[in-house]
Amino acid sequence: MSSIHVCETNTTTIPNACASVGSAGTDVNGMAVKSACQTLVKRLQPIISKNPKGTWNDWVKEAFKQSISLSATGYFRGYDGNMNWEKGEGHPFTYFVYGAACSEVAIDCLTGDHKNLRTDIVMDIGCSINPAVDIGQIEGAFVQGIGLYTLEELNYSPKGVLHTRGPDHYKIPAVCDIPEQFSVSLLSPSQNPHAIYASKGVGEAGLFLGCSVFFALRDAVSTARKERGLPGAFTLNSPLTPERIRMACADDFTQMIAKDHPDSFSPWAISI
């Protein structure tokens, strides 16, 4: 490992590199590196066969003496999909990342505020190359999901002007929004034959698991409504902001709010 050095990429050495997006960075680049390594091993194989007990340095020195090139380029173009989008048949992706999350919350029915008490996540990400990095990605994506489903509300004027343009109106997750007890486990054993070292990309996969907080909040609101004898069916949209939680926990105070006919006024904002 001490003989391996990784340099930053640039268009001088790799003119047509792909971007590190879509959780595909390791999948694409890892397989390209594997291809280059296999080329070098093939060139060194005659030398290794003659000196099987030699060291890496011995083989490299002999290759230099025999003028064998030890520079190689690897390239990976990805796998061909077989998805028919018109019929909805086939396989659009090489593999899928699976996960499960369970969240526990507490709500304040008088203010609409809530607290994320605990979240447990289990993810299937193949054989993790770096568990610390992968768990960090899952945690970060989950917290982003908390923002998506409970905080980050977009309000536009009827003319299309965005009202929520700053931190005073557009809320993003903070330290206080992270679950007090937060556990992430990697499913084992799990194999993926389509990527380097049987791994899986996991950049964005944990984001949707943030919906577990949304549904936990909805369950808490439903329980509060049942205690007051209110109907079980009710509308609760995402993002589940304190205002929406408070209004869903209907009581004598919410009944005092005047309800105007939609055609009798012009709304100050349209939520999407």
PASEBA-1860 file (N, C-alpha, C; in nm, 3 decimals):
! residues 272
1> MSSIHVCE> 0.082/-0.121/0.000/0.000/0.000/0.000/0.086/0.126/0.000 ~ 0.206/0.118/0.061/0.292/0.237/0.066/0.343/0.278/-0.071 ~ 0.334/0.187/-0.168/0.381/0.218/-0.304/0.272/0.281/-0.390 ~ 0.151/0.293/-0.335/0.039/0.347/-0.412/0.020/0.494/-0.379 ~ 0.016/0.575/-0.481/-0.005/0.718/-0.465/-0.121/0.760/-0.556 ~ -0.216/0.832/-0.501/-0.332/0.878/-0.577/-0.322/1.028/-0.596 ~ -0.325/1.072/-0.721/-0.316/1.215/-0.752/-0.453/1.266/-0.794 ~ -0.475/1.395/-0.779/-0.601/1.453/-0.824/-0.608/1.447/-0.977
9> TNTTTIPN> -0.728/1.432/-1.027/-0.745/1.420/-1.171/-0.749/1.557/-1.238 ~ -0.714/1.561/-1.364/-0.725/1.683/-1.444/-0.733/1.642/-1.590 ~ -0.770/1.735/-1.675/-0.790/1.704/-1.816/-0.659/1.678/-1.891 ~ -0.545/1.705/-1.827/-0.417/1.674/-1.890/-0.394/1.523/-1.893 ~ -0.430/1.457/-1.785/-0.410/1.312/-1.777/-0.534/1.233/-1.818 ~ -0.653/1.285/-1.786/-0.778/1.215/-1.821/-0.871/1.316/-1.888 ~ -0.868/1.325/-2.020/-0.944/1.429/-2.090/-1.095/1.409/-2.091 ~ -1.140/1.286/-2.073/-1.285/1.261/-2.082/-1.338/1.190/-1.957
17> ACASVGSA> -1.295/1.237/-1.841/-1.342/1.176/-1.716/-1.487/1.212/-1.690 ~ -1.556/1.123/-1.620/-1.696/1.150/-1.584/-1.702/1.222/-1.451 ~ -1.813/1.289/-1.427/-1.831/1.362/-1.301/-1.863/1.264/-1.188 ~ -1.830/1.303/-1.067/-1.863/1.221/-0.950/-2.004/1.255/-0.904 ~ -2.102/1.202/-0.974/-2.242/1.230/-0.944/-2.321/1.099/-0.944 ~ -2.441/1.107/-0.890/-2.531/0.993/-0.895/-2.482/0.870/-0.821 ~ -2.397/0.889/-0.721/-2.344/0.776/-0.643/-2.268/0.677/-0.730 ~ -2.214/0.723/-0.843/-2.149/0.632/-0.938/-1.998/0.651/-0.945
25> GTDVNGMA> -1.941/0.739/-0.863/-1.798/0.768/-0.871/-1.711/0.646/-0.851 ~ -1.736/0.571/-0.743/-1.656/0.452/-0.716/-1.685/0.342/-0.816 ~ -1.812/0.329/-0.856/-1.848/0.225/-0.953/-1.771/0.242/-1.083 ~ -1.770/0.363/-1.136/-1.708/0.388/-1.267/-1.556/0.389/-1.256 ~ -1.503/0.471/-1.165/-1.358/0.485/-1.155/-1.292/0.359/-1.099 ~ -1.360/0.293/-1.006/-1.304/0.171/-0.949/-1.287/0.062/-1.054 ~ -1.387/0.046/-1.140/-1.377/-0.055/-1.245/-1.273/-0.017/-1.350 ~ -1.255/0.113/-1.373/-1.151/0.158/-1.466/-1.012/0.127/-1.410
33> VKSACQTL> -0.993/0.151/-1.281/-0.866/0.119/-1.217/-0.841/-0.032/-1.222 ~ -0.945/-0.110/-1.199/-0.932/-0.255/-1.206/-0.889/-0.299/-1.345 ~ -0.946/-0.238/-1.448/-0.909/-0.271/-1.585/-0.761/-0.243/-1.612 ~ -0.712/-0.128/-1.564/-0.571/-0.093/-1.582/-0.481/-0.190/-1.506 ~ -0.522/-0.228/-1.385/-0.443/-0.321/-1.305/-0.435/-0.458/-1.372 ~ -0.546/-0.502/-1.431/-0.545/-0.630/-1.499/-0.451/-0.629/-1.619 ~ -0.442/-0.515/-1.687/-0.349/-0.501/-1.799/-0.205/-0.516/-1.752 ~ -0.172/-0.451/-1.639/-0.036/-0.459/-1.586/-0.003/-0.600/-1.537
41> VKRLQPII> -0.098/-0.665/-1.472/-0.075/-0.801/-1.423/-0.050/-0.896/-1.540 ~ -0.123/-0.875/-1.649/-0.104/-0.960/-1.768/0.037/-0.943/-1.825 ~ 0.087/-0.819/-1.825/0.222/-0.794/-1.876/0.329/-0.853/-1.783 ~ 0.301/-0.852/-1.654/0.398/-0.902/-1.557/0.392/-1.053/-1.538 ~ 0.287/-1.116/-1.587/0.265/-1.258/-1.560/0.382/-1.347/-1.601 ~ 0.445/-1.327/-1.720/0.560/-1.412/-1.755/0.675/-1.399/-1.654 ~ 0.698/-1.279/-1.603/0.804/-1.257/-1.505/0.768/-1.322/-1.372 ~ 0.642/-1.308/-1.331/0.597/-1.368/-1.205/0.607/-1.521/-1.212
49> SKNPKGTW> 0.575/-1.578/-1.329/0.580/-1.724/-1.345/0.722/-1.777/-1.328 ~ 0.820/-1.700/-1.373/0.960/-1.743/-1.361/1.014/-1.722/-1.219 ~ 0.956/-1.630/-1.146/1.003/-1.601/-1.010/0.882/-1.583/-0.916 ~ 0.807/-1.691/-0.891/0.683/-1.679/-0.812/0.706/-1.636/-0.667 ~ 0.826/-1.656/-0.614/0.854/-1.617/-0.476/0.914/-1.476/-0.466 ~ 0.923/-1.408/-0.580/0.979/-1.274/-0.580/0.884/-1.172/-0.520 ~ 0.937/-1.055/-0.494/0.856/-0.946/-0.441/0.809/-0.857/-0.555 ~ 0.720/-0.764/-0.521/0.673/-0.669/-0.622/0.790/-0.590/-0.681
57> NDWVKEAF> 0.882/-0.549/-0.596/0.999/-0.474/-0.644/1.083/-0.558/-0.741 ~ 1.097/-0.688/-0.711/1.174/-0.776/-0.800/1.110/-0.783/-0.938 ~ 0.980/-0.797/-0.941/0.911/-0.810/-1.069/0.917/-0.680/-1.149 ~ 0.902/-0.568/-1.080/0.907/-0.439/-1.148/1.046/-0.412/-1.205 ~ 1.149/-0.445/-1.128/1.286/-0.425/-1.176/1.313/-0.510/-1.300 ~ 1.267/-0.634/-1.298/1.288/-0.722/-1.413/1.210/-0.672/-1.535 ~ 1.089/-0.619/-1.511/1.011/-0.563/-1.622/1.083/-0.444/-1.684 ~ 1.146/-0.364/-1.599/1.223/-0.249/-1.650/1.341/-0.297/-1.735
65> KQSISLSA> 1.409/-0.403/-1.690/1.522/-0.455/-1.765/1.477/-0.509/-1.901 ~ 1.357/-0.564/-1.906/1.306/-0.621/-2.031/1.227/-0.519/-2.114 ~ 1.230/-0.393/-2.071/1.161/-0.284/-2.143/1.011/-0.312/-2.159 ~ 0.952/-0.365/-2.052/0.807/-0.388/-2.050/0.739/-0.264/-1.993 ~ 0.644/-0.211/-2.065/0.574/-0.091/-2.020/0.491/-0.121/-1.896 ~ 0.509/-0.039/-1.795/0.430/-0.052/-1.673/0.336/0.066/-1.655 ~ 0.298/0.126/-1.766/0.196/0.230/-1.767/0.075/0.175/-1.840 ~ -0.043/0.193/-1.782/-0.164/0.139/-1.844/-0.281/0.233/-1.820
73> TGYFRGYD> -0.371/0.232/-1.913/-0.493/0.313/-1.904/-0.613/0.220/-1.894 ~ -0.700/0.248/-1.800/-0.822/0.170/-1.786/-0.944/0.254/-1.817 ~ -1.045/0.191/-1.871/-1.167/0.265/-1.905/-1.287/0.173/-1.879 ~ -1.394/0.234/-1.826/-1.516/0.158/-1.798/-1.634/0.239/-1.850 ~ -1.710/0.181/-1.938/-1.821/0.253/-2.001/-1.955/0.226/-1.935 ~ -1.959/0.143/-1.836/-2.086/0.114/-1.770/-2.158/-0.002/-1.836 ~ -2.270/-0.038/-1.777/-2.347/-0.151/-1.827/-2.464/-0.102/-1.912 ~ -2.498/-0.180/-2.013/-2.611/-0.145/-2.098/-2.742/-0.180/-2.028
81> GNMNWEKG> -2.834/-0.084/-2.024/-2.964/-0.110/-1.966/-3.056/-0.177/-2.066 ~ -3.159/-0.241/-2.018/-3.256/-0.307/-2.106/-3.397/-0.268/-2.068 ~ -3.415/-0.138/-2.037/-3.544/-0.090/-1.990/-3.627/-0.037/-2.106 ~ -3.751/-0.085/-2.116/-3.848/-0.032/-2.212/-3.943/0.058/-2.134 ~ -3.920/0.191/-2.143/-3.996/0.285/-2.063/-4.142/0.294/-2.107 ~ -4.170/0.269/-2.234/-4.308/0.275/-2.283/-4.392/0.161/-2.226 ~ -4.332/0.043/-2.217/-4.404/-0.073/-2.163/-4.385/-0.088/-2.013 ~ -4.286/-0.017/-1.959/-4.257/-0.032/-1.817/-4.199/-0.167/-1.783
89> EGHPFTYF> -4.118/-0.220/-1.874/-4.058/-0.351/-1.855/-3.906/-0.342/-1.864 ~ -3.839/-0.432/-1.793/-3.693/-0.437/-1.801/-3.627/-0.394/-1.672 ~ -3.498/-0.366/-1.681/-3.417/-0.328/-1.566/-3.345/-0.197/-1.597 ~ -3.391/-0.086/-1.539/-3.330/0.045/-1.570/-3.194/0.065/-1.507 ~ -3.163/-0.008/-1.400/-3.038/0.012/-1.329/-2.968/-0.122/-1.307 ~ -2.837/-0.114/-1.288/-2.758/-0.235/-1.267/-2.790/-0.298/-1.132 ~ -2.811/-0.216/-1.031/-2.843/-0.267/-0.898/-2.920/-0.161/-0.821 ~ -2.975/-0.200/-0.709/-3.050/-0.108/-0.623/-2.989/-0.109/-0.483
97> VYGAACSE> -3.004/0.004/-0.415/-2.963/0.015/-0.276/-3.089/0.014/-0.190 ~ -3.093/-0.073/-0.092/-3.211/-0.088/-0.008/-3.182/-0.039/0.134 ~ -3.285/0.009/0.198/-3.269/0.056/0.334/-3.400/0.056/0.409 ~ -3.392/0.054/0.540/-3.510/0.061/0.626/-3.479/0.154/0.742 ~ -3.577/0.234/0.780/-3.558/0.329/0.890/-3.679/0.329/0.981 ~ -3.654/0.345/1.109/-3.759/0.357/1.210/-3.728/0.479/1.295 ~ -3.824/0.571/1.304/-3.801/0.695/1.379/-3.907/0.714/1.487 ~ -3.864/0.773/1.597/-3.952/0.805/1.710/-3.947/0.955/1.733
105> VAIDCLTG> -4.064/1.017/1.744/-4.072/1.163/1.760/-4.167/1.198/1.873 ~ -4.160/1.322/1.916/-4.255/1.379/2.013/-4.301/1.513/1.959 ~ -4.431/1.541/1.969/-4.484/1.667/1.920/-4.545/1.748/2.034 ~ -4.544/1.879/2.018/-4.611/1.971/2.109/-4.738/2.017/2.039 ~ -4.853/1.969/2.086/-4.979/1.999/2.019/-5.018/2.145/2.027 ~ -4.963/2.220/2.122/-4.998/2.361/2.137/-4.915/2.453/2.047 ~ -4.794/2.411/2.012/-4.707/2.495/1.928/-4.681/2.435/1.792 ~ -4.700/2.304/1.777/-4.668/2.238/1.651/-4.522/2.198/1.640
113> DHKNLRTD> -4.444/2.231/1.741/-4.303/2.195/1.739/-4.288/2.045/1.762 ~ -4.175/1.990/1.718/-4.152/1.847/1.739/-4.005/1.822/1.770 ~ -3.978/1.704/1.822/-3.843/1.663/1.857/-3.819/1.524/1.799 ~ -3.705/1.508/1.730/-3.667/1.378/1.678/-3.591/1.302/1.787 ~ -3.657/1.205/1.847/-3.600/1.136/1.962/-3.501/1.027/1.922 ~ -3.539/0.947/1.824/-3.453/0.834/1.790/-3.477/0.789/1.646 ~ -3.370/0.747/1.581/-3.379/0.689/1.447/-3.280/0.573/1.437 ~ -3.330/0.461/1.384/-3.246/0.344/1.357/-3.255/0.313/1.208
121> IVMDIGCS> -3.141/0.299/1.144/-3.135/0.274/1.000/-3.052/0.150/0.972 ~ -3.100/0.068/0.880/-3.023/-0.045/0.828/-3.017/-0.029/0.677 ~ -2.896/-0.033/0.620/-2.878/-0.014/0.476/-2.806/-0.133/0.414 ~ -2.853/-0.170/0.295/-2.785/-0.270/0.214/-2.699/-0.197/0.112 ~ -2.569/-0.189/0.137/-2.479/-0.119/0.045/-2.367/-0.211/-0.004 ~ -2.398/-0.340/-0.015/-2.297/-0.434/-0.061/-2.186/-0.449/0.042 ~ -2.065/-0.476/-0.006/-1.948/-0.484/0.082/-1.882/-0.347/0.087 ~ -1.901/-0.278/0.195/-1.853/-0.140/0.207/-1.701/-0.134/0.200
129> INPAVDIG> -1.648/-0.048/0.113/-1.504/-0.029/0.103/-1.454/0.053/0.221 ~ -1.531/0.154/0.260/-1.495/0.239/0.373/-1.621/0.264/0.456 ~ -1.649/0.181/0.555/-1.772/0.194/0.633/-1.790/0.331/0.697 ~ -1.681/0.394/0.742/-1.693/0.525/0.807/-1.747/0.628/0.709 ~ -1.697/0.627/0.585/-1.745/0.720/0.484/-1.890/0.689/0.447 ~ -1.921/0.561/0.427/-2.056/0.524/0.387/-2.159/0.558/0.495 ~ -2.127/0.531/0.620/-2.219/0.565/0.729/-2.238/0.716/0.736 ~ -2.131/0.791/0.715/-2.143/0.937/0.713/-2.232/0.986/0.601
137> QIEGAFVQ> -2.223/0.921/0.484/-2.310/0.957/0.372/-2.456/0.929/0.407 ~ -2.481/0.815/0.469/-2.618/0.778/0.506/-2.675/0.876/0.608 ~ -2.595/0.909/0.708/-2.640/1.004/0.811/-2.670/1.140/0.749 ~ -2.580/1.188/0.664/-2.600/1.319/0.602/-2.721/1.322/0.512 ~ -2.739/1.216/0.432/-2.855/1.211/0.343/-2.985/1.205/0.423 ~ -2.984/1.131/0.534/-3.104/1.122/0.617/-3.141/1.258/0.675 ~ -3.043/1.332/0.723/-3.071/1.465/0.778/-3.123/1.557/0.669 ~ -3.070/1.545/0.548/-3.125/1.622/0.436/-3.270/1.583/0.412
145> GIGLYTLE> -3.301/1.453/0.428/-3.439/1.408/0.414/-3.529/1.467/0.520 ~ -3.477/1.484/0.642/-3.554/1.551/0.747/-3.592/1.691/0.702 ~ -3.496/1.761/0.642/-3.525/1.895/0.592/-3.629/1.892/0.482 ~ -3.616/1.796/0.390/-3.709/1.786/0.278/-3.852/1.761/0.324 ~ -3.869/1.673/0.423/-4.003/1.630/0.462/-4.064/1.708/0.579 ~ -3.982/1.786/0.653/-4.039/1.852/0.771/-4.006/2.001/0.782 ~ -3.916/2.055/0.701/-3.872/2.193/0.723/-3.877/2.281/0.599 ~ -3.822/2.234/0.490/-3.791/2.320/0.376/-3.913/2.346/0.288
153> ELNYSPKG> -3.987/2.449/0.325/-4.110/2.485/0.255/-4.084/2.599/0.157 ~ -4.134/2.583/0.036/-4.121/2.687/-0.067/-4.255/2.757/-0.083 ~ -4.256/2.888/-0.065/-4.376/2.968/-0.082/-4.354/3.071/-0.192 ~ -4.444/3.073/-0.289/-4.437/3.167/-0.401/-4.557/3.260/-0.398 ~ -4.537/3.381/-0.446/-4.649/3.473/-0.461/-4.732/3.427/-0.580 ~ -4.856/3.474/-0.592/-4.938/3.436/-0.707/-4.873/3.471/-0.841 ~ -4.777/3.566/-0.839/-4.707/3.603/-0.963/-4.578/3.524/-0.982 ~ -4.550/3.431/-0.892/-4.433/3.346/-0.909/-4.308/3.394/-0.841
161> VLHTRGPD> -4.317/3.495/-0.753/-4.200/3.544/-0.681/-4.177/3.457/-0.558 ~ -4.055/3.409/-0.541/-4.023/3.324/-0.427/-4.012/3.406/-0.300 ~ -4.095/3.376/-0.201/-4.092/3.446/-0.072/-3.985/3.389/0.022 ~ -3.971/3.258/0.022/-3.879/3.192/0.115/-3.738/3.190/0.055 ~ -3.670/3.305/0.065/-3.541/3.321/-0.002/-3.422/3.329/0.092 ~ -3.444/3.319/0.220/-3.333/3.332/0.314/-3.353/3.245/0.436 ~ -3.254/3.239/0.524/-3.263/3.152/0.642/-3.370/3.193/0.742 ~ -3.420/3.316/0.733/-3.527/3.356/0.824/-3.662/3.297/0.783
169> HYKIPAVC> -3.675/3.258/0.655/-3.800/3.200/0.607/-3.782/3.055/0.561 ~ -3.668/3.026/0.500/-3.642/2.891/0.449/-3.555/2.817/0.549 ~ -3.616/2.723/0.619/-3.547/2.654/0.728/-3.479/2.526/0.677 ~ -3.355/2.507/0.718/-3.281/2.386/0.687/-3.244/2.316/0.818 ~ -3.212/2.187/0.813/-3.181/2.114/0.937/-3.064/2.175/1.013 ~ -3.077/2.178/1.143/-2.970/2.224/1.232/-2.934/2.110/1.327 ~ -2.840/2.137/1.416/-2.797/2.033/1.511/-2.915/1.982/1.594 ~ -3.006/2.071/1.629/-3.119/2.033/1.714/-3.218/1.942/1.641
177> DIPEQFSV> -3.208/1.932/1.509/-3.300/1.848/1.433/-3.248/1.705/1.416 ~ -3.122/1.682/1.448/-3.066/1.547/1.439/-3.124/1.463/1.552 ~ -3.164/1.339/1.525/-3.218/1.254/1.632/-3.123/1.243/1.751 ~ -3.179/1.248/1.871/-3.097/1.238/1.992/-3.024/1.105/1.998 ~ -3.090/0.999/1.954/-3.026/0.868/1.940/-3.029/0.830/1.792 ~ -2.913/0.816/1.733/-2.903/0.798/1.588/-2.812/0.678/1.562 ~ -2.869/0.571/1.507/-2.794/0.448/1.483/-2.804/0.408/1.337 ~ -2.690/0.381/1.274/-2.684/0.335/1.136/-2.607/0.204/1.131
185> SLLSPSQN> -2.670/0.101/1.076/-2.606/-0.030/1.062/-2.602/-0.069/0.915 ~ -2.498/-0.141/0.876/-2.483/-0.189/0.739/-2.520/-0.336/0.735 ~ -2.609/-0.372/0.643/-2.654/-0.510/0.630/-2.538/-0.599/0.586 ~ -2.521/-0.708/0.657/-2.410/-0.798/0.626/-2.456/-0.942/0.644 ~ -2.414/-1.036/0.558/-2.333/-1.011/0.438/-2.421/-0.968/0.321 ~ -2.368/-0.884/0.236/-2.440/-0.837/0.119/-2.341/-0.823/0.005 ~ -2.374/-0.879/-0.110/-2.281/-0.882/-0.224/-2.341/-0.808/-0.343 ~ -2.255/-0.745/-0.422/-2.296/-0.680/-0.546/-2.193/-0.713/-0.653
193> PHAIYASK> -2.225/-0.803/-0.744/-2.126/-0.847/-0.844/-2.099/-0.745/-0.954 ~ -2.170/-0.632/-0.953/-2.159/-0.537/-1.063/-2.067/-0.419/-1.035 ~ -2.003/-0.415/-0.918/-1.917/-0.301/-0.885/-1.789/-0.350/-0.817 ~ -1.694/-0.260/-0.806/-1.563/-0.294/-0.751/-1.576/-0.342/-0.606 ~ -1.513/-0.453/-0.575/-1.515/-0.512/-0.441/-1.657/-0.536/-0.389 ~ -1.751/-0.562/-0.480/-1.890/-0.593/-0.444/-1.956/-0.481/-0.364 ~ -1.913/-0.357/-0.387/-1.967/-0.243/-0.313/-2.089/-0.185/-0.386 ~ -2.150/-0.085/-0.324/-2.262/-0.012/-0.384/-2.245/0.137/-0.355
201> GVGEAGLF> -2.286/0.219/-0.451/-2.286/0.364/-0.428/-2.398/0.401/-0.334 ~ -2.373/0.496/-0.244/-2.472/0.522/-0.139/-2.490/0.671/-0.113 ~ -2.453/0.757/-0.207/-2.459/0.901/-0.183/-2.596/0.954/-0.146 ~ -2.695/0.931/-0.233/-2.828/0.990/-0.212/-2.929/0.893/-0.151 ~ -2.891/0.766/-0.138/-2.989/0.663/-0.103/-3.059/0.686/0.030 ~ -2.989/0.745/0.126/-3.049/0.762/0.258/-3.148/0.876/0.268 ~ -3.157/0.961/0.164/-3.243/1.079/0.173/-3.390/1.041/0.193 ~ -3.439/0.946/0.115/-3.580/0.912/0.125/-3.617/0.856/0.261
209> LGCSVFFA> -3.520/0.798/0.332/-3.550/0.743/0.464/-3.591/0.851/0.563 ~ -3.565/0.978/0.528/-3.612/1.087/0.612/-3.763/1.091/0.624 ~ -3.833/1.023/0.531/-3.979/1.019/0.538/-4.026/0.945/0.662 ~ -3.938/0.865/0.724/-3.978/0.795/0.847/-4.013/0.895/0.956 ~ -3.945/1.010/0.958/-3.977/1.115/1.054/-4.114/1.175/1.022 ~ -4.138/1.197/0.892/-4.269/1.250/0.851/-4.382/1.159/0.896 ~ -4.370/1.030/0.869/-4.478/0.938/0.904/-4.490/0.918/1.055 ~ -4.379/0.929/1.127/-4.386/0.924/1.273/-4.463/1.045/1.326
217> LRDAVSTA> -4.438/1.162/1.266/-4.511/1.282/1.306/-4.659/1.268/1.273 ~ -4.688/1.213/1.157/-4.828/1.195/1.119/-4.898/1.099/1.216 ~ -4.828/0.995/1.257/-4.885/0.901/1.353/-4.911/0.969/1.487 ~ -4.818/1.057/1.528/-4.836/1.130/1.654/-4.956/1.224/1.646 ~ -4.969/1.293/1.533/-5.084/1.382/1.513/-5.214/1.302/1.514 ~ -5.213/1.186/1.449/-5.332/1.101/1.445/-5.372/1.057/1.586 ~ -5.274/1.025/1.668/-5.302/0.985/1.806/-5.363/1.100/1.885 ~ -5.308/1.220/1.866/-5.361/1.338/1.935/-5.505/1.365/1.893
225> RKERGLPG> -5.534/1.347/1.766/-5.671/1.371/1.717/-5.768/1.266/1.773 ~ -5.723/1.142/1.783/-5.810/1.037/1.837/-5.845/1.066/1.982 ~ -5.749/1.119/2.057/-5.776/1.151/2.197/-5.882/1.258/2.211 ~ -5.897/1.341/2.108/-5.999/1.446/2.110/-6.125/1.406/2.035 ~ -6.132/1.280/1.991/-6.251/1.231/1.923/-6.268/1.286/1.784 ~ -6.158/1.326/1.718/-6.165/1.380/1.582/-6.158/1.269/1.479 ~ -6.205/1.295/1.356/-6.204/1.192/1.251/-6.062/1.141/1.223 ~ -6.054/1.013/1.186/-5.925/0.953/1.158/-5.865/0.998/1.026
233> AFTLNSPL> -5.949/1.030/0.926/-5.901/1.073/0.795/-5.875/1.223/0.796 ~ -5.755/1.263/0.761/-5.722/1.405/0.755/-5.605/1.424/0.659 ~ -5.590/1.546/0.608/-5.483/1.577/0.513/-5.363/1.636/0.587 ~ -5.246/1.585/0.555/-5.123/1.634/0.616/-5.013/1.628/0.511 ~ -4.979/1.743/0.456/-4.885/1.748/0.344/-4.741/1.771/0.391 ~ -4.650/1.737/0.304/-4.507/1.762/0.327/-4.467/1.891/0.256 ~ -4.378/1.971/0.318/-4.307/1.946/0.443/-4.396/1.971/0.564 ~ -4.379/1.887/0.664/-4.464/1.891/0.782/-4.409/1.993/0.881
241> TPERIRMA> -4.439/2.119/0.854/-4.389/2.231/0.934/-4.467/2.243/1.065 ~ -4.415/2.317/1.163/-4.488/2.337/1.289/-4.629/2.391/1.267 ~ -4.646/2.480/1.170/-4.779/2.535/1.143/-4.876/2.425/1.103 ~ -4.833/2.336/1.017/-4.921/2.229/0.971/-4.950/2.129/1.082 ~ -4.850/2.100/1.165/-4.874/2.011/1.278/-4.974/2.073/1.375 ~ -4.956/2.202/1.403/-5.045/2.271/1.497/-5.188/2.271/1.446 ~ -5.208/2.301/1.319/-5.343/2.307/1.264/-5.407/2.169/1.257 ~ -5.325/2.065/1.236/-5.380/1.929/1.231/-5.424/1.881/1.368
249> CADDFTQM> -5.356/1.930/1.474/-5.397/1.898/1.612/-5.511/1.991/1.651 ~ -5.621/1.976/1.583/-5.733/2.068/1.598/-5.786/2.072/1.741 ~ -5.819/2.196/1.787/-5.876/2.215/1.919/-5.959/2.343/1.918 ~ -5.996/2.391/2.035/-6.079/2.511/2.043/-6.009/2.633/1.982 ~ -5.878/2.640/1.994/-5.805/2.755/1.940/-5.805/2.755/1.787 ~ -5.781/2.639/1.727/-5.780/2.635/1.580/-5.919/2.659/1.523 ~ -6.022/2.626/1.601/-6.158/2.650/1.553/-6.191/2.798/1.545 ~ -6.116/2.881/1.618/-6.140/3.026/1.616/-6.087/3.092/1.489
257> IAKDHPDS> -6.002/3.024/1.415/-5.943/3.083/1.294/-6.049/3.090/1.185 ~ -6.067/3.208/1.132/-6.169/3.228/1.028/-6.131/3.152/0.902 ~ -6.229/3.091/0.839/-6.208/3.018/0.715/-6.281/3.090/0.603 ~ -6.206/3.163/0.521/-6.263/3.236/0.409/-6.278/3.145/0.288 ~ -6.372/3.179/0.203/-6.390/3.105/0.079/-6.272/3.133/-0.013 ~ -6.217/3.032/-0.079/-6.099/3.053/-0.164/-6.115/3.163/-0.268 ~ -6.237/3.184/-0.316/-6.258/3.285/-0.421/-6.277/3.425/-0.365 ~ -6.276/3.440/-0.233/-6.304/3.571/-0.174/-6.179/3.653/-0.145
265> FSPWAISI> -6.061/3.598/-0.172/-5.938/3.672/-0.141/-5.826/3.623/-0.232 ~ -5.718/3.702/-0.235/-5.599/3.665/-0.312/-5.493/3.616/-0.214 ~ -5.447/3.492/-0.224/-5.349/3.440/-0.127/-5.218/3.515/-0.135 ~ -5.153/3.531/-0.020/-5.024/3.600/-0.019/-4.912/3.509/-0.070 ~ -4.935/3.377/-0.058/-4.833/3.283/-0.103/-4.898/3.153/-0.146 ~ -4.831/3.086/-0.237/-4.873/2.955/-0.285/-4.764/2.856/-0.250 ~ -4.799/2.754/-0.175/-4.701/2.655/-0.133/-4.694/2.542/-0.234 ~ -4.571/2.498/-0.266/-4.556/2.387/-0.360/-4.470/2.279/-0.296
END
